[in-house]
Amino acid sequence: MGHTLLTMSVSVDGFAAGPDITVDQPMGRGGERLHEWLFHGDADRAVAADGVSTAGVDAEQARDVFTTTGAVVIGRRTFEVGVDLWQDTPFPVPCFVLTHEPREELVMKSASFTFITDGIDNALRLARQAAGDRNVLIMGGPTTAGQFVRHRLVDEIRLQLVPVLLGNGTRLFDHLDTGHIELETTAVIESPHVTHLRYRIKK
């Protein structure tokens, strides 16, 4: 069985989205800056924490998430602001949407959205069944991310630390209210555009 993985791009001051999130501004005002690192291509060179130079590290990190993801869990708000932009599922795998409003399965080009009304435990159970031996990706929205971390349902956290101060918006772990959670750093990989941080949650 794969891992349950939370990945998120955040500013240095901890914001995962800018203020005023709308369908037209799905990352909030100024929030698109957090995802610019995805579009710099393979030509960039970077230096990992051990001093070894690597080529195209940002693209490599993005590919790793893409190729190891077998199912995705997202929140309702992320679905609503993202579906028209994606015109598909965000990854070509089954996607499970946490919501309070029952809805029929939405079949897209690559996969489908299944709407889960009975909590994150069932959403994760179904996602793990769909993912098989690949990872379940918790994607989009500090609220959804916080729920999974709060209930100790995440195995690994990957943060892309973007060198910007947004100053306002939605912080990733602003209302976690979970008590003490110890993390083990498993990787620190730098590029000119972002620092990739990997943490394993100690059980």
Secondary structure, DSSP 8 states (H G I E B T S, - for coil): ---EEEEEEEETT-EEE-SS--SSSTT-TTGGGGGGGGGS-S--EEEBTTS-EEESHHHHHHHHHHHHEEEEEEEHHHHHHHHHHHSS-SSSS-EEEE-SS----EE-SS-EEEEE-S-HHHHHHHHHHHHTTSEEEEES-HHHHHHHHHTT--SEEEEEEES----SSEETTTT-------EEEEEEEE-SS-EEEEEEE--
